[in-house]
């Protein structure tokens, strides 16, 4: 019963990240969520109070963990497609 209520609360996007990609860190999930919302690196740095280098590091790790090898693949587009 608790699991059913949690599934209702958690968005499909976060469910996909947590059930299919257990190796994403909480910070990577946080940054992936902001990327999905359309936030730029600069906006993410201001929101999380971290450096642009840190955001780029996490973006690279997210891409790697999601299996994105082609640099031309848009991370936000992929994250948006995971919402459904």
Buried (B, 14 or more C-beta within 10 A) or exposed (E): EEEEEEEEEBEEBBBBBEEEBEEBEEBBBBBBBBBBEEBEBEEBBEEBEBEEEBBEBBBEBBBEBBEBEEEEEEBBEBBBEBEE
